[in-house]
Amino acid sequence: MRVLVIGSGAREHAIAWKLLQSPKVSKIYAIPGNGGISNIAECTNIQLDDIDSLLEFALKESIDLTIVGPEGPLVDGIVDKFNEKGLKIFGPCRKAAMLEGSKKYAKEFMMKYQIPTAKYVAYHDLDNAIKGLEEFTFPLVIKADGLAAGKGVIICSDKEEAYEALRGILENKRFGNAGNEIIIEEFLEGTEASLMCLVAGNKIIPLESAKDHKRLLDNDEGPNTGGMGCISPNKILDSKLMAEIKVKILDNVLNGLQNEKLDFKGILFIGLMINSVGAKVLEFNVRFGDPETEVVLPRLESDIVDIFIKTIDGTICQEDLIWSQKSCVCTVLASGGYPETCEKDRAISGLEKVDRDVLVFHAGTKKENGIKTNGGRVLAVTTLADSLDEGRKKVYENINKILFDGMQYRKDIGIEKRKDWCYESFL
């Protein structure tokens, strides 16, 4: 099979790495790829919003299977275009992709199908939005409605911060057209959990759980980022809580997808907040999470090509998924200035010194007289181990071998706190 991976991050590197393990794959292509992906795939530079050119490439190269990493092409309707030409592609149709493309749409979907989530109100007018703050207590959350590269969520601790956020989004267009409308949302306390699920027709099948660390600094402090590290499994999602999530969330999601006639053959990522009342949905994504993919796929022992094809064909079942019982730890190395800016073109050294049992998934990198930085999140240093403690030790030993100017990373990925793994601690 000739397989195309669309995207340029560590998530796409992890997908390509997993595809390489399949005997069914004869060649991997990546658009646009990065410095690490180029070692295992043929990379081509096509703009990801140019769906027609992506389709033309897939037809020209006789691509048998396409996996879409980022949300942009999905929201732009790449699945619909590929399906029209009879090409196999893993992902939701354009309408279903609006579960990520519009936070207001996602909230309306949750309310309609009784999926537990935070209280919210949507606004497109600054004056009304400012008045709407009176309906909430602080802290609260303000979100740009559209796609904002993972940066459209602002937690506000007081009115001054909320006014600044609203003006920045609605008046000053901080997030461009993605902020033409905003939602003000109740702030939920608790522990976050990430649950990626395969969706195929009348089935929704959870993958192994993960926990992302979104804040830039240790102890979950500092600004939100795209994710500074991740672990799998997430112990808080035990069998008891998963049974509750199935009844209150997954079954209702599936009912909603079917009632709305949404053609969804891919991954639904569900961001959860766990507290004393159980689990509530923070957000939906319609693709693999990043950095969740980097810790979940290394634990997958099944042939990932079979998983993709069976999901597209609607024949996937839980028994198709075989998982390692090992833990996986990933720490992200970010560039100087991230998440507000990113320092590019910094030479990266020490990659050849990394232990063979440590995976280094490239995100913002490029090949140019060696490997250089080319984005905010640069590398995802990852390993499987018998325990989180062992994995954490291995990851940080190897991070010490890697260097680039401005490199920043969290030192606490893999350290467990009781509230992070014990649901009863909230009760």
N, C-alpha and C positions, 0 to 999 in steps of 0.2 A: 504493500500500500504506500501511496505517496500522500503524506500528511502535511497540512499547512497549519502553523500556529500563528495567530495574529496578536501582536503585542510586543512590548520591549522591556518588561520588568522581570523581577525575580520570580513572580508567579509563572510567567511564560517560560522562563528558564527551567523551572521545576516541572512544568508540563512536558517540555521537550525532552528533558532528562528521563522522565518516566516513559515517554513514548519510545525512546531509544532502547529500552529494555524489552520491548515487544518484538518477537520474531516475525510478526506480521508486517512490520514497518520496513520498507525498503529505502525510503528517503524522507527526510524532514526538511521542510521549508519554513522560514520565519519572516514575517513582515511587521516591523522593520528589524526585529531582533536587537541584540546588543553584543558587547564584547565577549561575553561568555557563551551566549547562544550560538554565536558564529563558529564555535569550535565543534558543534554537533549538528548544525543545520546550515542550509544555504540561505543567506539573508538577502532580502531585496527591500529597497527603500521606496515604499509607496505610502502616501498620506492616508491615515486611517479613516479620515472622513470622506475619502474618495472611493465610495462603495463600488462604482462602476469599474474603476481600475482594478480593485481587489477581485471583483468577479471575473474580469478579463484575464487576470493572471491565473486564477484557479482553473479556468477553462483551458487556457493555453498550455498549462503544465499538467493537465489531466489529474488534478488533485482528487483523491478518493475520499478524504475526510478533512474538514476544517474545524479547528477549535478556536473560539474567540476568547481572548483573555480580558481586555478592558470593556467597560460598559458603553463607551461612545458608539462604536459600530453597531452594537446591538440595538441601542435606542434609535440609531439612524436607519434601521431596517435591513441590516445585512442578511439576516436569516431569511427574510421574505424573498429578497433578490436571489439568493443562492438556491432556495427551494424552487423558485420559478424555473430555474435551469436544470433541476433534477440533481443538484449537488448535495451531498450529505454534509450537514453542518450542525455543530453542537451548540445550542443556545435557544432562547425564546424568540418568538416573533416580535415585531415592533410594538404591537399593542401591549403584549405581556411585559416587555422591557420597560414600560412606563412605571412599573412597580419600583424601579430605581430611578427612572428618568424624571419623575415628579413625586416629590415627597407628599404633596397634597393628594395626588391620586392614590398613593400607597395608603395614606391615612384614611381616605374615604373607603378604600377597599377593606381595610381592617375593621372600621366601624360597621360597614354593611354586613360583614360576615362574622361579627362578634369575636374578633381576634383581640385579645387583651393588649392594650397599648396605652401610652400616656395621653392625657387630655391635651387638646391642641385647638388653635384657631388659625385660620389662614387670612392673610392680608396682602393687598397689592398697593395700598395707599399709605404713605408715611404717617399722616396725622391719625388715621384710624388705628394703625398698628401701635402708635404710642398710647392711644387711649386703651387699646386692648391689653396693655400690660397690667391694667388694674384688675384683670380677671385672674391673675396668677400671683403666687408668692415667689420670693427669691430664695435660692437661685432658680433660674429658668433657662430654657434653651431656645435660641433663635436659629432657624435653618433657612438657607436659600432653597427655593423649591426645586430648581434644576440641578444639573450636573456641575459640580464645582471642584472636580479633581480631589475629592475627599476633604476639602478645606471649608466647606460651606456650613459647618456646624459651630456655633459660638455659644459657650456657656457663660451666662451673665450673672454675677453675684449681687448686683444692685441696679438701681434705675439708671445711673450714669453710664454704666457699661452697656445696658440695654439700649439706651438712646443712641450711643455711639455705634453699636452694632446695626441698629435699624437704619440710621442715616448712612452708614457705610455701604449697606447692601442696596437699599431702595433709592437713595438719593445720589450717592457717589458711584454707584455701580461697581462696587468692589469685586463682585463675581460676574460682572457683565449681565447678559440676558438671563443667566441662571438665577439671578436675584430679582427678576421682575415681580415675583411673588415670594412671600416668605410665610413660614409658619412659626408661631410662638407655641412652645410646648412645655408642659410640666416637666420639671427635672426629677428623674427617678434615681433614688439611692439604691445601692446594692453592689453586686458583682456582675460584671459583663461576661457573657459567654458567646461564642461563635458556633453556629450550627449550619453547615452546608448540607444541602439535601439534593439528591437526584430527583428530578421531576420528569415523568414520562407518562403521558396520557392520564390514566386513573391511578397512578402510583406516585407516592412521595416517600423516598427512602433516605434516611439520614446517613451521612458519612460519619466517621469518627469525629469527636468533638475537639474544639480548640479554644484557647484563650489568648486574645490579642491584647497587647499593651500599647495604647494609642498615645499616651502622653509622652512628651519628649524626654523628661527627666525621671530619675529614680523616684520610687515611692509614688508613682503616678502623679507627678507634679509637672508644671510647665504647660505649654500649648499643646493642643491636639495635633496629631500628625496622621499620616497614612498608616502608621503602625511601626513601632520600634522593636518589636520582638513578639514571639508567640511560643506557646507550648501545646502539646497534645499528648495524652488526652486531658480534658478539663474535668477534674474529678467531681466538680459540683453537679455536673450533668449525669448523675447516677441513674440507675434503672427506675427508681421511684419517681424522680423528677421527669425523666424522659417519658414515662407513661402518662404523666399529667400534661406534658407538652404535646404529646401526640393527640390527646383528646381535645385540649383547649386551643391548640394552635395549628398543628399540622393537618388534622382532619378538616378544620375550618378553612385553612388555606386551599386545600385541594378542592373543597366544595366551591369556594369562590372562583378558582381557576376554571372549573368545569361549567359553572353557571354563566360566567362571563365569556365562555367559549374562547379562552386564551390558549393558543398553541404554544406549549412550553415543553421543550425537550432539551433540558440542560440542567444547570445548577441554580437553585434558589438558596441564596445565603441569607440566613436569618440572624440578625444581631439581637441578642437577648439581654435583659436585665433581670437578675435573680435577687429577690428580697423576700420579706416575710409573707407577702401575699402570693408568692410563686414566681412565675416567669411572665414578663411582658415583652412585647416586640419593640425594639428601638428603631429598626430599619430593615428594609429588604434590599438586597443586591441581587442582580440577576446573572451573576457570574462567580467564578472562583474568587475567594477572598485573597487579599495579599496583606500580611504574610501568612495567613492561615494555610494556604496551599502548600507552602514550603515545609510545614510540619505534618500535614495530613497525608500528602502523596508519598513521602518516604515510608509511611506505615502501611501503605496499600501493597498487598502481596499479589493481588489479581492482575491479569493483563489489562492495562488501562484502555487499550484499543477495544477489547470486548465490552468494557463498561460503556465507552462512548457509543459504540454501534448499537448495543442493546437498548440504551436509553433513547436513541433516535428512533429505533424500530418499535419501541414500546414493550420490549420483552424482558427488560431488566427486572431482577428480583433480589431480595436481600441476600440470598445464598450466593449470588455472584460476587459479593464483596468479601474478600478474605483479608484480615488485618493482622499485622504484627502486634504482639502484646507489649512491645517496647515503647518507651516514651521518646518524644522528639522535642528538641529545644532549638530555637532559632533566635539569634540576636542580629538586629539590623545595624549596619555601619552607615551613617549618614554624612553628608558633606557639611562643611562649615556654612552657617547661616540658615540651615534647614530648621523649621519648615517655611520661613518667610521668603528666603532666597536660597540659592545653591551655588556653591563655588565649583565651577567646571574646569576641566583640563588639568586636574592635579594627577600626577603620576602615582600609580598604585604599585607598591612593592611588597614582596613577601608571600605572594600567592603560591609560589612553587614550594614553599616551606610547610604548607598546611598538611596535616596528617591525612593519609589516604581514606580514613573512615570519617572524615569531616567533609561535608558538602558546602561549597561556596556558590550560592546562586547569585548571578549578577543581576543588578537592577539598572541603576544609572551608570553604565560603563560604555566605553567604546574602544576599539582597537586603533591606536594611532601611535606608532613607535612604542609598542607595549600596550598596556591597559591603562586607560585614564578615566577619571570621573566624568560623568555626563548627565548628572541629575541629582535630585535631593537625597533619595535613598539609593545607596551605591551598591552594597553587598548584603546578602543574608547568609550569615554563617550558621550552619545547621548540622545537627548530628542526632542519630538514633543511639539510645543507651538503655540499660536495664532499669534506670531510675532517672528522675529529673535532676537529682543532685549530681549524678555521674555525668549526665549530658551537659549540664550547666558548666561543670568543671572543665570538660573537654572543649566546649565552645570558647570559653574565655582564655584557656591556654593557647588556643589557636588564633584568637583575635590578637593576642600579643605579638604574633608573627607578621601581622599585616599593618601596613602604614600608608597613609596619604595625608597631605597637609589639610588641616581642619577637621579631621576625622572625629566624629562624636558618636557615642553609643551609650545605652543604659547598662549599668553594672548589675542590675537586679533581676534580669529575666531568668525565670526558673525557680526563684525563691517563692515558696508557697506560704500563704498566710491562712489561718483557720477559716476566715470568712470567704476565701477564694475556693475552698474545696468542700466545706461542710454546710449544707443547706440548713441543718438544724441550728447553726449559729445565728440565724436570723430570727428564729422562732422564740 
